[in-house]
Amino acid sequence: MKAIFKRELRSYFNAPVGYVCIAALAALYGYFYYQVMALGSTGYISNVYGTMFSFSMIVIPIITMRSMTDDQKNKTDQALLTAPVSVTAIVVGKFLACWFVFFAASTLGLLPAVAMSFFSSPAWGEIIGNYLGTLLYGGAMISIGVLISSLTVSQIIAAIGTFVVSVFLMYIDNLATAISSKAVNAVVGWLSFNSRYTTFTQGIFSVSSTVFFLSVIAVFLFLTARRLESRRWN
């Protein structure tokens, strides 16, 4: 798994994809934090993360679109699947490489808050809550993106598919409110990513929400591994 992780991470930074994704998110964090400083109130920091959440979800399909498609397109997947390494290690290694790029970009987004702390008192509970929530929500979306990437040889299709799922999950709560069914509302409420993410944005660490996002990651990585397993036997 470690070798797969290093291989995939190296591929992100041998090409401009990794640098562009990290630079774009870091620049946007810096821009919106600059607006907060211009307004002269740390109370607007929550708006920064509310806006950056949408941008982060847009970047994730770009990060995951090549995770599985490249090997299929270049026929290197045959060598990978016949190598003495389990499909689980392959999938987890690729997932961790994608997540690390997202983690690096999100962590750089903390630097403006650190700079602000020298001359003001930002609400660090809220900032860390948003940071952790973004990493967990992002990890769940990345696992979904990796699965979608394993289903096609086209990076464009993989990116669009992940983007559509991301938008659907962001607005599924609004869809539920439009349907007057207690059963549907209960199911949507249980599956809702937003309701669990919102807990973190309030500066509250939720064990149940953490377990939920980690469970989503585990389920989709398992499905991706089964997809690769079927291809190995074929």
Residue frames as qw, qx, qy, qz and C-alpha x, y, z in Angstrom:
[[0.000, 0.885, 0.466, 0.000, 0.00, 0.00, 0.00],
 [0.331, -0.767, 0.098, 0.541, 2.85, 2.36, 0.85],
 [0.386, -0.120, 0.595, 0.694, 4.40, 1.81, -2.59],
 [0.175, 0.623, 0.673, 0.359, 1.07, 2.48, -4.31],
 [0.173, -0.908, -0.283, 0.255, 0.58, 5.64, -2.25],
 [0.356, -0.594, 0.306, 0.654, 4.03, 6.96, -3.18],
 [0.349, 0.157, 0.699, 0.604, 3.52, 6.07, -6.84],
 [0.079, 0.765, 0.602, 0.217, 0.18, 7.83, -7.05],
 [0.249, -0.883, -0.129, 0.376, 1.31, 10.87, -5.07],
 [0.407, -0.362, 0.448, 0.709, 4.36, 11.22, -7.30],
 [0.286, 0.403, 0.694, 0.524, 2.14, 11.11, -10.37],
 [0.037, -0.897, -0.437, 0.065, 0.06, 14.02, -9.04],
 [0.235, -0.881, 0.122, 0.393, 3.14, 16.20, -8.67],
 [0.484, -0.103, 0.598, 0.630, 4.90, 15.04, -11.83],
 [0.115, 0.575, 0.583, 0.562, 1.92, 16.58, -13.61],
 [0.000, -0.286, 0.149, -0.947, 0.47, 20.03, -12.79],
 [0.516, -0.514, -0.567, -0.384, -2.78, 18.60, -11.37],
 [0.617, -0.468, -0.498, 0.390, -1.61, 18.43, -7.77],
 [0.324, -0.125, -0.107, 0.932, 0.02, 21.85, -7.81],
 [0.165, -0.322, -0.363, -0.859, -2.94, 23.51, -9.51],
 [0.551, -0.560, -0.580, -0.213, -5.54, 22.05, -7.11],
 [0.577, -0.451, -0.392, 0.557, -3.52, 22.98, -4.03],
 [0.244, -0.026, 0.049, 0.968, -2.62, 26.44, -5.33],
 [0.237, -0.449, -0.480, -0.715, -6.22, 27.18, -6.37],
 [0.577, -0.634, -0.514, -0.043, -7.72, 26.29, -2.99],
 [0.553, -0.357, -0.254, 0.709, -4.91, 28.00, -1.04],
 [0.139, 0.152, 0.192, 0.960, -5.33, 31.17, -3.11],
 [0.373, -0.556, -0.495, -0.554, -9.10, 31.18, -2.56],
 [0.616, -0.567, -0.460, 0.297, -8.65, 30.71, 1.18],
 [0.430, -0.186, -0.081, 0.880, -6.22, 33.63, 1.19],
 [0.038, -0.342, -0.357, -0.868, -8.58, 35.83, -0.82],
 [0.490, -0.626, -0.493, -0.354, -11.60, 35.24, 1.40],
 [0.621, -0.496, -0.350, 0.495, -9.55, 35.65, 4.58],
 [0.295, 0.059, 0.070, 0.951, -8.28, 38.94, 3.14],
 [0.268, -0.535, -0.415, -0.685, -11.90, 40.07, 2.82],
 [0.630, -0.613, -0.465, 0.105, -12.46, 39.15, 6.49],
 [0.537, -0.295, -0.160, 0.774, -9.46, 41.26, 7.49],
 [0.087, 0.285, 0.268, 0.916, -10.72, 44.12, 5.33],
 [0.447, -0.628, -0.456, -0.445, -14.07, 43.97, 7.14],
 [0.014, 0.511, -0.518, 0.686, -12.23, 44.04, 10.47],
 [0.698, -0.288, 0.353, -0.552, -14.21, 41.29, 12.21],
 [0.000, 0.256, -0.965, -0.053, -13.34, 37.64, 12.80],
 [0.565, 0.234, 0.592, -0.525, -17.06, 36.93, 12.96],
 [0.666, 0.554, -0.172, -0.469, -17.04, 36.57, 9.18],
 [0.079, -0.449, 0.879, 0.138, -14.68, 33.58, 9.23],
 [0.559, 0.206, 0.773, -0.218, -17.64, 31.20, 9.13],
 [0.597, 0.709, 0.077, -0.368, -18.56, 32.75, 5.78],
 [0.129, 0.660, -0.694, -0.256, -15.08, 31.88, 4.49],
 [0.237, -0.144, 0.961, -0.008, -15.56, 28.19, 5.18],
 [0.577, 0.479, 0.540, -0.382, -19.14, 28.24, 3.95],
 [0.512, 0.757, -0.201, -0.352, -17.94, 29.57, 0.59],
 [0.066, 0.584, -0.798, -0.132, -14.80, 27.43, 0.46],
 [0.598, 0.019, 0.774, -0.209, -16.85, 24.28, 1.07],
 [0.719, 0.608, 0.223, -0.251, -18.45, 24.65, -2.38],
 [0.356, 0.786, -0.487, -0.134, -15.10, 25.29, -4.05],
 [0.302, -0.425, 0.850, -0.077, -13.59, 22.26, -2.30],
 [0.704, 0.242, 0.634, -0.209, -16.37, 20.04, -3.62],
 [0.622, 0.751, -0.071, -0.212, -15.67, 21.35, -7.14],
 [0.116, 0.726, -0.677, -0.042, -11.95, 20.52, -6.86],
 [0.624, -0.239, 0.724, -0.169, -12.48, 16.96, -5.58],
 [0.855, 0.426, 0.279, -0.101, -13.71, 15.57, -8.96],
 [0.446, 0.815, -0.367, 0.038, -10.54, 16.99, -10.54],
 [0.257, -0.604, 0.735, -0.170, -8.40, 15.21, -7.95],
 [0.660, -0.068, 0.723, -0.191, -10.15, 11.84, -8.26],
 [0.737, 0.544, -0.007, -0.400, -10.90, 11.70, -11.98],
 [0.540, 0.604, -0.584, -0.048, -7.54, 10.16, -12.89],
 [0.492, -0.503, 0.651, -0.284, -7.15, 7.87, -9.87],
 [0.710, 0.030, 0.703, -0.031, -8.33, 4.75, -11.69],
 [0.676, 0.696, 0.154, -0.188, -8.90, 5.87, -15.28],
 [0.142, 0.815, -0.532, -0.181, -5.22, 6.44, -16.08],
 [0.382, -0.321, 0.866, 0.039, -4.22, 2.86, -15.39],
 [0.664, 0.395, 0.622, -0.129, -7.12, 1.53, -17.46],
 [0.488, 0.845, -0.017, -0.217, -6.46, 3.91, -20.34],
 [0.145, 0.767, -0.618, -0.087, -2.69, 3.25, -20.41],
 [0.910, 0.068, -0.393, -0.116, -3.16, -0.52, -19.83],
 [0.197, 0.468, -0.704, 0.496, -0.91, -0.34, -16.77],
 [0.691, -0.317, 0.280, -0.586, -3.75, -1.75, -14.69],
 [0.943, 0.110, -0.296, -0.102, -2.93, -5.23, -15.97],
 [0.539, 0.346, -0.581, 0.503, 0.54, -5.11, -14.46],
 [0.244, -0.411, 0.430, -0.766, -0.86, -3.56, -11.28],
 [0.832, -0.180, 0.061, -0.522, -3.55, -6.21, -10.85],
 [0.939, 0.120, -0.314, 0.072, -1.10, -9.05, -11.40],
 [0.208, 0.591, -0.557, 0.544, 1.45, -7.60, -8.99],
 [0.541, -0.226, -0.760, 0.279, 1.93, -9.27, -5.57],
 [0.055, 0.001, 0.375, -0.925, -0.27, -6.74, -3.81],
 [0.137, 0.493, 0.838, -0.191, -3.89, -6.99, -2.72],
 [0.078, 0.607, 0.477, 0.630, -6.61, -5.01, -4.46],
 [0.402, -0.844, -0.343, 0.091, -7.46, -3.47, -1.10],
 [0.539, -0.483, 0.099, 0.683, -3.92, -2.10, -0.82],
 [0.317, 0.266, 0.469, 0.781, -4.19, -0.71, -4.37],
 [0.137, -0.762, -0.495, -0.394, -7.48, 1.04, -3.65],
 [0.499, -0.797, -0.212, 0.265, -6.46, 2.39, -0.23],
 [0.554, -0.246, 0.203, 0.769, -3.12, 3.61, -1.62],
 [0.180, 0.422, 0.467, 0.756, -4.84, 5.50, -4.43],
 [0.306, -0.823, -0.443, -0.178, -7.44, 6.92, -2.05],
 [0.567, -0.658, -0.109, 0.483, -4.79, 8.15, 0.39],
 [0.442, 0.011, 0.296, 0.847, -2.88, 9.85, -2.43],
 [0.038, -0.633, -0.474, -0.611, -6.03, 11.72, -3.53],
 [0.479, -0.804, -0.351, 0.013, -6.91, 12.59, 0.06],
 [0.613, -0.383, -0.032, 0.690, -3.39, 13.83, 0.78],
 [0.247, 0.307, 0.315, 0.863, -3.65, 16.39, -2.03],
 [0.313, -0.727, -0.411, -0.453, -6.95, 17.59, -0.56],
 [0.668, -0.622, -0.269, 0.308, -5.48, 17.54, 2.95],
 [0.533, -0.087, 0.057, 0.840, -2.50, 19.66, 1.86],
 [0.023, 0.487, 0.335, 0.806, -4.77, 22.27, 0.26],
 [0.496, -0.733, -0.391, -0.252, -7.11, 22.41, 3.28],
 [0.694, -0.477, -0.205, 0.499, -4.20, 22.65, 5.72],
 [0.377, 0.136, 0.125, 0.908, -2.66, 25.56, 3.81],
 [0.198, -0.670, -0.411, -0.585, -6.04, 27.24, 4.25],
 [0.606, -0.682, -0.350, 0.209, -5.28, 27.48, 7.97],
 [0.575, 0.025, -0.068, 0.815, -2.27, 29.74, 7.42],
 [0.036, -0.557, -0.152, -0.815, -4.32, 32.96, 7.06],
 [0.642, -0.675, -0.279, -0.233, -6.08, 32.14, 10.34],
 [0.772, -0.292, -0.190, 0.531, -2.69, 31.65, 12.03],
 [0.347, 0.284, 0.045, 0.893, -1.56, 35.03, 10.68],
 [0.311, -0.662, -0.257, -0.632, -4.75, 36.67, 11.97],
 [0.738, -0.547, -0.378, 0.114, -4.17, 35.23, 15.45],
 [0.565, 0.004, -0.205, 0.799, -1.17, 37.59, 15.90],
 [0.004, -0.104, 0.068, -0.992, -3.40, 40.66, 15.94],
 [0.619, -0.216, -0.112, -0.746, -6.89, 39.30, 16.73],
 [0.355, -0.156, 0.858, -0.336, -8.65, 36.41, 18.44],
 [0.559, 0.081, -0.568, -0.599, -10.30, 34.17, 15.82],
 [0.810, -0.211, 0.315, -0.448, -12.68, 31.46, 17.04],
 [0.112, 0.460, -0.868, -0.150, -10.30, 28.51, 16.80],
 [0.475, 0.101, 0.825, -0.287, -12.96, 26.01, 17.88],
 [0.637, 0.620, 0.242, -0.389, -15.05, 26.96, 14.89],
 [0.344, 0.724, -0.523, -0.288, -12.04, 27.03, 12.55],
 [0.115, -0.320, 0.940, -0.007, -10.76, 23.59, 13.60],
 [0.573, 0.288, 0.678, -0.360, -14.32, 22.24, 13.45],
 [0.611, 0.694, -0.042, -0.379, -14.70, 23.43, 9.86],
 [0.171, 0.637, -0.734, -0.164, -11.26, 22.05, 9.03],
 [0.298, -0.123, 0.938, -0.130, -12.00, 18.58, 10.43],
 [0.615, 0.460, 0.497, -0.404, -15.48, 18.54, 8.91],
 [0.503, 0.720, -0.293, -0.377, -14.07, 19.46, 5.51],
 [0.045, 0.476, -0.873, -0.094, -11.46, 16.69, 5.70],
 [0.408, 0.089, 0.877, -0.238, -14.06, 14.08, 6.68],
 [0.608, 0.618, 0.287, -0.408, -16.69, 15.19, 4.15],
 [0.360, 0.727, -0.486, -0.325, -13.96, 15.49, 1.53],
 [0.172, -0.322, 0.931, 0.023, -12.67, 12.01, 2.36],
 [0.561, 0.327, 0.707, -0.281, -16.15, 10.56, 1.86],
 [0.560, 0.745, 0.019, -0.361, -16.51, 12.35, -1.49],
 [0.126, 0.653, -0.709, -0.233, -13.04, 11.24, -2.58],
 [0.384, -0.075, 0.919, -0.058, -13.93, 7.59, -1.87],
 [0.608, 0.575, 0.464, -0.292, -17.03, 8.02, -4.04],
 [0.372, 0.815, -0.293, -0.333, -14.94, 9.68, -6.75],
 [0.133, -0.464, 0.862, 0.155, -12.42, 6.82, -6.72],
 [0.537, 0.231, 0.800, -0.134, -15.25, 4.31, -7.20],
 [0.552, 0.752, 0.196, -0.302, -16.70, 6.30, -10.11],
 [0.146, 0.763, -0.557, -0.295, -13.22, 6.56, -11.63],
 [0.340, -0.233, 0.908, 0.077, -12.93, 2.76, -11.55],
 [0.586, 0.447, 0.637, -0.225, -16.10, 2.44, -13.64],
 [0.553, 0.822, 0.123, -0.054, -14.83, 4.30, -16.72],
 [0.737, 0.006, 0.167, 0.655, -11.71, 4.95, -18.79],
 [0.210, 0.699, 0.214, 0.649, -12.67, 8.59, -19.39],
 [0.318, -0.148, -0.436, 0.829, -11.41, 11.21, -16.96],
 [0.228, -0.170, -0.138, -0.949, -14.11, 13.63, -18.13],
 [0.644, -0.351, -0.546, -0.404, -16.91, 11.15, -17.41],
 [0.609, -0.270, -0.606, 0.436, -15.38, 10.33, -14.02],
 [0.155, -0.025, -0.245, 0.957, -15.12, 14.03, -13.13],
 [0.405, -0.233, -0.271, -0.842, -18.67, 14.82, -14.26],
 [0.675, -0.325, -0.646, -0.145, -20.07, 11.77, -12.44],
 [0.492, -0.245, -0.544, 0.634, -18.36, 12.73, -9.19],
 [0.024, -0.062, 0.057, -0.996, -19.45, 16.35, -9.57],
 [0.523, -0.320, -0.461, -0.642, -23.09, 15.30, -10.10],
 [0.666, -0.368, -0.629, 0.160, -23.02, 13.11, -6.97],
 [0.350, -0.106, -0.367, 0.855, -21.38, 15.94, -5.03],
 [0.231, -0.174, -0.116, -0.950, -24.07, 18.44, -6.04],
 [0.624, -0.347, -0.591, -0.375, -26.80, 15.91, -5.31],
 [0.607, -0.325, -0.597, 0.411, -25.49, 15.31, -1.78],
 [0.177, -0.007, -0.214, 0.960, -25.16, 19.05, -1.17],
 [0.372, -0.066, -0.095, -0.921, -28.81, 19.70, -2.08],
 [0.385, -0.215, -0.885, -0.147, -30.50, 16.45, -1.06],
 [0.096, -0.344, -0.664, 0.656, -31.78, 18.10, 2.14],
 [0.282, 0.275, -0.047, -0.918, -33.65, 20.70, 0.08],
 [0.437, 0.001, -0.740, -0.511, -35.18, 17.90, -1.97],
 [0.277, -0.255, -0.891, 0.255, -36.39, 16.15, 1.16],
 [0.087, 0.338, 0.426, -0.834, -38.16, 19.26, 2.45],
 [0.396, 0.195, -0.341, -0.830, -40.11, 19.41, -0.82],
 [0.536, -0.099, -0.794, -0.269, -41.46, 15.88, -0.27],
 [0.521, -0.410, 0.301, -0.685, -44.08, 15.56, 2.45],
 [0.901, -0.071, -0.415, -0.104, -43.22, 12.03, 3.48],
 [0.558, -0.732, 0.356, -0.160, -41.94, 11.16, 6.94],
 [0.939, -0.056, 0.275, 0.200, -40.31, 7.98, 5.65],
 [0.642, 0.613, 0.033, 0.459, -38.41, 9.84, 2.91],
 [0.089, -0.890, 0.219, -0.390, -37.41, 12.61, 5.31],
 [0.772, -0.551, 0.314, -0.038, -36.16, 10.05, 7.83],
 [0.900, 0.159, 0.217, 0.343, -34.06, 8.24, 5.22],
 [0.427, 0.754, -0.023, 0.499, -32.66, 11.46, 3.78],
 [0.361, -0.861, 0.224, -0.278, -31.95, 12.77, 7.27],
 [0.861, -0.379, 0.312, 0.132, -29.97, 9.64, 8.08],
 [0.798, 0.284, 0.257, 0.466, -28.04, 9.73, 4.79],
 [0.157, 0.974, 0.049, 0.156, -27.49, 13.49, 4.84],
 [0.697, 0.127, -0.186, 0.681, -23.86, 14.51, 4.64],
 [0.056, 0.631, 0.000, 0.774, -24.74, 18.16, 5.28],
 [0.626, -0.697, -0.110, -0.332, -26.42, 17.68, 8.65],
 [0.880, -0.327, -0.076, 0.336, -23.36, 15.85, 9.96],
 [0.547, 0.327, -0.007, 0.771, -20.96, 18.35, 8.43],
 [0.170, -0.770, -0.116, -0.604, -22.91, 21.26, 9.95],
 [0.764, -0.620, -0.160, 0.077, -22.21, 19.90, 13.44],
 [0.736, -0.099, 0.001, 0.669, -18.49, 20.45, 12.87],
 [0.243, 0.561, 0.162, 0.775, -18.99, 23.96, 11.49],
 [0.446, -0.806, -0.146, -0.362, -20.48, 24.93, 14.85],
 [0.061, 0.655, -0.625, 0.420, -17.21, 24.00, 16.55],
 [0.774, -0.286, 0.419, -0.378, -18.60, 20.75, 17.95],
 [0.177, 0.365, -0.896, -0.178, -16.73, 17.48, 17.49],
 [0.832, -0.014, 0.137, -0.537, -19.26, 14.73, 16.84],
 [0.352, -0.303, 0.883, 0.068, -18.19, 11.12, 17.29],
 [0.639, 0.395, 0.640, -0.163, -21.29, 9.82, 15.49],
 [0.502, 0.829, -0.046, -0.242, -20.67, 12.08, 12.48],
 [0.032, -0.684, 0.709, 0.169, -17.02, 11.04, 12.39],
 [0.495, -0.042, 0.868, -0.021, -17.99, 7.37, 12.45],
 [0.636, 0.621, 0.381, -0.256, -20.55, 8.03, 9.69],
 [0.387, 0.834, -0.319, -0.231, -18.01, 9.63, 7.33],
 [0.165, -0.509, 0.842, 0.074, -15.39, 6.95, 8.07],
 [0.612, 0.186, 0.753, -0.154, -18.03, 4.29, 7.41],
 [0.607, 0.742, 0.101, -0.266, -18.90, 5.88, 4.05],
 [0.154, 0.752, -0.616, -0.177, -15.22, 5.88, 3.14],
 [0.379, -0.254, 0.889, -0.038, -14.88, 2.21, 4.12],
 [0.677, 0.414, 0.559, -0.240, -17.99, 1.17, 2.15],
 [0.572, 0.790, -0.066, -0.211, -16.98, 2.88, -1.09],
 [0.021, 0.665, -0.739, -0.106, -13.39, 1.68, -0.86],
 [0.543, -0.036, 0.831, -0.118, -14.75, -1.84, -0.35],
 [0.686, 0.600, 0.343, -0.227, -16.95, -1.48, -3.45],
 [0.350, 0.824, -0.401, -0.193, -14.01, -0.19, -5.47],
 [0.247, -0.462, 0.852, 0.016, -11.88, -3.13, -4.31],
 [0.657, 0.230, 0.702, -0.149, -14.61, -5.55, -5.39],
 [0.585, 0.773, 0.011, -0.246, -14.71, -3.81, -8.77],
 [0.162, 0.734, -0.651, -0.108, -10.96, -4.29, -9.20],
 [0.488, -0.213, 0.838, -0.115, -11.20, -7.86, -7.95],
 [0.744, 0.461, 0.436, -0.211, -13.71, -8.69, -10.67],
 [0.493, 0.817, -0.266, -0.141, -11.40, -7.22, -13.29],
 [0.185, -0.598, 0.780, 0.008, -8.45, -9.18, -11.90],
 [0.607, 0.030, 0.788, -0.097, -10.29, -12.47, -12.32],
 [0.681, 0.662, 0.248, -0.191, -11.55, -11.51, -15.78]]
